[in-house]
Structures are given as structure tokens and as C-alpha cells.
């Protein structure tokens, strides 16, 4: 069950109250008895640690260049057929 924080606008008391979602919102202050309670909305403290949650998180620009350098290295490593090295066949003697 969620815990809600309430504050009285009349007397200034602030307290936490555990409620179901289906329970009605509190309106009457337990201290002064007036209908001046309001829910206090506070930011949730979420901290995401780690390298990321999706494959596209923290993608570096160099990751795109890697595919280009791979294709360039393929073309520079290939040698023309006329410059191929002879193979040792053993029938030269």
C-alpha cells in the first residue's frame, strides 16, 4: 500500500498515512479538526546506475565509424590476382 504525506494548511502539521488506492483522500486535520489537509507531492528519488538499459544508450559516434573502417580494411587487404603469391606445390624438383 502506498504511503501519502499530508500537510494541514491551517496549523502546518505534516504526517504520513498509509492508504489503499481505493480509500478516500483525507481532508480533516487530526490536530486542529479543520478541513484543510492537502497531499504533499514530493519528487521520487530514482538513481539509474550502470551502462544503460537499451542498446542505443550511450552510443558513441565512433561506433558508426567502426563499420566504415571495417569495410575499408577489407578493400585494402585484398590483393589483385596478378600479385598473388605462388604456392609451394613440391613438383618443382
C-alpha positions in Angstrom: 0.0 0.0 0.0 1.3 3.5 -0.8 2.2 6.0 1.9 1.0 9.5 1.3 2.2 12.7 3.0 -0.4 15.2 4.1 0.0 18.8 5.4 -2.5 20.9 7.1 -2.8 24.4 5.6 -4.2 25.7 8.9 -1.9 24.5 11.6 1.1 23.3 9.5 1.3 19.7 10.8 2.7 17.3 8.3 2.3 13.5 8.6 2.4 10.3 6.6 -0.6 8.0 6.2 -0.8 4.5 4.6 -3.8 4.2 2.3 -5.2 1.9 -0.4 -5.8 3.4 -3.8 -9.5 3.0 -3.3 -9.5 4.8 0.1 -10.9 8.4 0.1 -8.5 11.3 0.4 -8.1 12.7 3.9 -9.5 16.2 4.3 -9.8 16.7 8.0 -6.7 17.5 10.1 -6.3 15.2 13.1 -4.8 18.2 15.2 -7.0 21.2 14.6 -10.0 19.4 13.1 -10.4 21.7 10.1 -10.9 20.5 6.5 -7.6 21.9 5.3 -5.5 18.8 4.6 -3.7 18.6 1.3 -1.5 15.9 -0.2 2.2 16.8 -0.4 3.7 15.6 -3.7 7.5 15.1 -3.5 9.9 14.1 -6.2 10.8 10.4 -6.2 14.5 9.7 -5.6 15.4 7.3 -8.5 19.0 6.8 -9.5 19.9 4.9 -12.6 23.3 3.3 -12.4 25.1 1.2 -15.0 25.9 1.4 -18.6 22.3 1.8 -19.8 19.1 0.0 -20.3 18.8 -0.1 -24.1 21.3 -1.0 -26.8 21.1 2.6 -28.1 22.1 4.2 -24.7 25.5 5.8 -24.6 26.1 5.1 -28.3 29.4 6.7 -29.3 29.9 8.4 -32.7 33.0 6.2 -33.1 30.6 3.1 -33.2 29.4 4.3 -36.6 32.9 4.7 -37.9 33.8 1.2 -36.9 31.6 -0.3 -39.6 33.2 2.1 -42.2 36.8 1.2 -41.1 35.9 -2.5 -41.3 34.8 -2.1 -45.0 38.0 0.0 -45.7 40.2 -2.6 -44.2 38.6 -5.3 -46.3 39.3 -3.4 -49.5 42.9 -2.6 -48.5 43.7 -6.2 -47.5 42.5 -7.7 -50.8 45.3 -8.2 -53.3 44.8 -8.4 -57.1 45.0 -11.8 -58.7 48.1 -10.8 -60.7 50.1 -10.1 -57.5 49.1 -13.4 -55.8 51.9 -15.3 -54.2 52.9 -18.6 -55.7 52.0 -21.7 -53.7 54.5 -24.4 -53.0 53.5 -27.5 -54.9 56.5 -29.7 -54.4 56.7 -30.8 -58.1 59.4 -28.2 -58.9 62.4 -30.5 -58.2 
